């Protein structure tokens, strides 16, 4: 396959992310290191060129027409969450509690502190983070998860912050940020295992995915408790 990253023309923004990036077939060799195209310098360069392009009268007229359109009365997507997978479960926490996403790293085990959800300490960018197992906390079996179809799967560390304390949370896969209307959140199904259901504040739908929204305050409290 021809590498689409080479185009750097100021007259035409290269959209490699639509072909070999997250929107395309995800074959870009930069994707494993960058996690998402928005973290890549090629994507950033395209954004800069887009913002610096001259604004003509057609552009102004098109956007004026867009904002004059009457609201069709659809649901307002007033909330956003970062969606990830643990075992077979797709889960989400609000985007505001996350600092960043990091590659998977093996934790250094702490003496006499194993087996309670604290997997150890990980070094991310020169900073130490307690590595917490959400699978252990939520009672999720991490074995036997179905293989992803039509997409690459990348295990990651989510760097979360709650009440000034940072945590690294290992996840099996990362879907990304999802925007949704808070009015569309549904109650968790009665069939969800009891260990997980007590930590859910609701369920949202994204395409054919059913995503459990974790209770942020309860998760933060339990993570802090595991560090004591």
C-alpha distance (Angstrom), angle and dihedral (degrees) to the residues before:
residue distance angle dihedral
X1 . . .
X2 3.79 . .
X3 3.80 112.1 .
X4 3.80 105.9 -116.6
X5 3.81 94.1 -165.7
X6 3.79 93.2 85.6
X7 3.81 98.4 79.4
X8 3.81 112.2 100.9
X9 3.82 100.8 155.8
X10 3.84 113.0 145.4
X11 3.81 88.6 -146.7
X12 3.79 96.1 61.0
X13 3.80 125.9 32.7
X14 3.79 110.4 -132.2
X15 3.80 109.7 -127.4
X16 3.80 99.7 -164.4
X17 3.82 88.7 145.8
X18 3.83 87.6 69.7
X19 3.81 92.4 54.0
X20 3.81 111.7 30.0
X21 3.82 99.5 5.6
X22 3.81 134.4 75.3
X23 3.81 93.5 -56.9
X24 3.81 93.2 44.2
X25 3.80 131.9 45.9
X26 3.85 93.1 -52.7
X27 3.80 92.6 -127.5
X28 3.83 94.4 130.5
X29 3.83 109.9 127.4
X30 3.81 89.8 -141.1
X31 3.80 94.4 57.7
X32 3.84 99.8 82.8
X33 3.83 91.4 55.0
X34 3.81 96.1 41.1
X35 3.85 97.2 39.6
X36 3.83 90.0 -154.2
X37 3.81 133.8 28.7
X38 3.80 91.4 -118.3
X39 3.83 88.0 68.7
X40 3.83 92.5 55.8
X41 3.81 123.4 99.3
X42 3.83 90.2 -134.9
X43 3.80 90.3 58.9
X44 3.82 90.7 44.3
X45 3.81 90.8 50.7
X46 3.79 91.0 51.3
X47 3.81 90.0 50.3
X48 3.81 90.9 51.6
X49 3.80 91.9 50.9
X50 3.78 90.3 47.2
X51 3.82 92.5 52.4
X52 3.80 92.8 45.1
X53 3.80 97.1 49.9
X54 3.84 116.7 113.7
X55 3.80 115.6 -94.0
X56 3.80 111.2 -131.5
X57 3.78 131.4 -170.0
X58 3.81 92.5 -98.9
X59 3.81 90.8 57.8
X60 3.81 91.6 50.1
X61 3.80 92.2 46.2
X62 3.82 93.3 49.0
X63 3.81 93.3 51.5
X64 3.79 92.4 44.2
X65 3.80 87.9 54.6
X66 3.80 90.8 47.8
X67 3.81 94.7 53.9
X68 3.82 92.1 45.2
X69 3.79 91.0 62.4
X70 3.80 115.7 113.5
X71 3.79 115.2 -110.8
X72 3.79 109.3 -102.5
X73 3.80 90.7 -147.7
X74 3.81 97.0 -111.2
X75 3.78 124.0 155.6
X76 3.81 114.1 -77.6
X77 3.80 110.0 -124.4
X78 3.78 96.3 -138.6
X79 3.82 98.9 157.9
X80 3.78 136.7 58.4
X81 3.79 133.9 -165.5
X82 3.78 139.2 -179.9
X83 3.81 108.9 -118.6
X84 3.80 121.5 -149.9
X85 3.79 139.9 159.3
X86 3.79 130.9 -120.7
X87 3.79 114.0 -178.4
X88 3.80 104.4 -40.5
X89 3.80 95.0 -27.4
X90 3.81 124.3 101.7
X91 3.79 108.1 -151.6
X92 3.80 138.0 173.4
X93 3.79 141.8 -156.7
X94 3.83 126.6 -172.6
X95 3.81 114.1 -83.2
X96 3.82 90.7 -127.1
X97 3.82 92.8 71.9
X98 3.82 94.7 57.9
X99 3.80 126.3 87.4
X100 3.80 97.8 -175.5
X101 3.80 147.5 -44.4
X102 3.82 120.6 -100.8
X103 3.81 135.6 -172.2
X104 3.78 117.7 -93.9
X105 3.81 114.1 -82.1
X106 3.79 131.9 -176.1
X107 3.83 110.7 -113.5
X108 3.80 121.9 -128.6
X109 3.78 106.9 -123.6
X110 3.79 117.4 -122.9
X111 3.83 116.8 -136.0
X112 3.82 114.1 -104.3
X113 3.83 92.8 -1.4
X114 3.80 103.9 90.9
X115 3.80 131.2 110.4
X116 3.82 99.5 39.7
X117 3.78 101.6 86.0
X118 3.81 96.2 -79.3
X119 3.81 103.2 111.2
X120 3.81 94.0 -178.0
X121 3.80 138.4 -95.4
X122 3.81 126.5 -44.9
X123 3.79 128.5 -162.7
X124 3.82 111.7 -136.3
X125 3.80 116.8 175.9
X126 3.80 92.1 -22.6
X127 3.82 93.9 -50.7
X128 3.79 125.6 108.3
X129 3.79 119.9 -129.9
X130 3.80 130.1 -177.2
X131 3.81 105.6 -116.6
X132 3.80 108.6 -137.1
X133 3.80 125.9 -167.0
X134 3.80 111.0 -135.0
X135 3.80 87.7 -178.9
X136 3.81 89.4 62.2
X137 3.81 93.0 43.8
X138 3.81 94.5 48.1
X139 3.80 96.9 38.7
X140 3.82 94.2 -119.0
X141 3.80 121.0 157.9
X142 3.80 106.6 -130.6
X143 3.81 93.4 -166.1
X144 3.79 125.5 89.7
X145 3.81 97.9 23.9
X146 3.82 112.9 163.4
X147 3.80 117.6 -103.4
X148 3.79 114.9 -106.6
X149 3.79 115.6 -108.8
X150 3.77 124.0 -142.2
X151 3.80 95.1 -0.1
X152 3.77 141.7 69.8
X153 3.79 118.5 -104.8
X154 3.79 119.4 -141.0
X155 3.82 123.0 -173.3
X156 3.81 108.4 -143.4
X157 3.78 144.7 176.4
X158 3.79 115.5 -119.8
X159 3.80 111.7 -150.8
X160 3.79 105.0 -145.1
X161 3.80 128.8 -178.1
X162 3.79 124.9 -157.1
X163 3.82 123.8 172.1
X164 3.83 93.1 -16.7
X165 3.82 93.3 -50.9
X166 3.81 118.3 112.3
X167 3.82 123.9 -148.7
X168 3.80 135.7 -174.5
X169 3.80 112.3 -137.8
X170 3.85 118.1 -166.4
X171 3.82 114.1 -141.6
X172 3.80 130.2 -177.1
X173 3.81 95.0 -137.3
X174 3.78 139.6 1.7
X175 3.80 121.7 -140.7
X176 3.81 96.7 178.6
X177 3.79 137.6 -130.4
X178 3.80 118.2 -21.5
X179 3.80 124.7 -168.0
X180 3.80 117.2 -152.0
X181 3.79 142.4 163.6
X182 3.80 111.6 -99.9
X183 3.80 88.4 -143.1
X184 3.83 90.3 65.0
X185 3.82 96.0 58.1
X186 3.81 109.4 121.5
X187 3.78 131.6 -154.6
X188 3.84 115.8 -96.5
X189 3.80 115.0 -95.7
X190 3.78 117.4 -103.1
X191 3.82 89.8 -124.5
X192 3.84 93.7 67.4
X193 3.80 111.8 109.4
X194 3.80 113.1 -95.5
X195 3.81 94.1 -122.7
X196 3.78 90.6 61.3
X197 3.81 101.3 32.4
X198 3.81 94.1 64.5
X199 3.81 89.0 61.6
X200 3.82 95.8 49.8
X201 3.79 123.9 97.0
X202 3.81 93.2 -175.3
X203 3.79 147.4 -46.1
X204 3.82 129.9 -96.4
X205 3.80 130.9 -167.4
X206 3.80 125.6 -132.2
X207 3.79 112.3 176.5
X208 3.80 105.2 -53.6
X209 3.82 92.6 -20.2
X210 3.79 123.6 107.1
X211 3.80 106.9 -155.9
X212 3.78 125.7 -165.5
X213 3.82 113.3 -138.9
X214 3.79 108.9 -143.7
X215 3.80 120.3 -137.9
X216 3.81 99.6 -109.2
X217 3.81 97.6 -157.4
X218 3.82 93.0 47.8
X219 3.81 92.7 47.3
X220 3.83 90.8 48.1
X221 3.81 91.5 49.2
X222 3.80 93.0 49.7
X223 3.80 93.6 47.3
X224 3.81 90.5 51.3
X225 3.82 89.7 48.6
X226 3.81 91.4 54.0
X227 3.82 89.9 57.5
X228 3.78 94.6 55.8
